Amino acid sequence: MSAKEVRTIGFIGAGNMPQSILGGMIKGGYPAKHVLASNPSRPKLDLLEEKYGIYTSQDNHEIARKADVIVLSVKPQLMREVCEDLAAHVPDLDKKLIVSIAAGLRFARYYEFLGDDITLIRCMPNTPSLVGAGVSGLVADGKATTADKDFVTQVFDYVGLTIWLDEEDAIDVLGAVAGSGPAYFFEFMHGLQRAAEELGFDAEQARAMVQQTALGAAKMACESDLSLIELRKQVTSKGGSTAKGIEVYQNAELTDISKRAVEAAVARNQEMAKLF
């Protein structure tokens, strides 16, 4: 497949995540005339037309018929209704590639909604995709071709890192780490900000200090071949102030807390898969 393969891609739903994906595509050079979107109300569509010059419609059927690739980007609780409506009005879904970015719903549910003959790829993007620094976990059913997978990689590479998974169950773990992970980091950053404020910094200074430190640490991790533990050791002089701070985290068993948080999120992902 050419690295610049173009297919007409239609987004069913125009919320923040599909906006970030299609926006990233167009900013990265993907031709706007091959990007479509539908949504029940006009305001989001008007914004997309004005900002990116794409074709939009309030009619899901129209967008699905015109698209080679259909991206299902509605909330999980709406997915059955949307899919069954498409199945009833779009006769050639089996000739299109279907991509879902909804959490929880398994392949089996989409086959139930859309028919057993569809070709489907599930994607779990995370919210940093909104700023082009996301992680998207991808898993394909047995019908997706190498060209299909390469094209979807190209799409999600526009908004960050893509990771292909061999098993559908693995997407629950990726969701618990990469999908929920930004919230974990924000919680940790909030704790540091509050500590700085309680020790004399104002809120604006404390936040600026914490977020720049987080950005710098992430950049160092991305640009280094050292393990995260080795990077931590480089900042931690024996007997120094950082060592004392790290000792508090270790005594609180931060690593075990992180493991339990991920396990709890995985369990919830598995529970949600049974709800819709």
ABEGO torsion letter per residue (X at the ends): XBAABBBBBBBBEABAAAAAAAAAAAAAGBBAAABBBBBABAAAAAAAAAAAGBBBBABAAAAAAABABBBBABBAAAAAAAAAAAAAABAAAAABBBBBABBGBBAAAAAAAAEAABBBBBBBBBAAAAAGABBBBBBBBAABBAAAAAAAAAAAAAAEBBBBBABAAAAAAAAAAAAAAAAAAAAAAAAAAAAAAAAGBBAAAAAAAAAAAAAAAAAAAAABABBAAAAAAAABBBGBAAAAAAAAAAAAGAAAAAAAAAAAAAAAAAAAAAAX
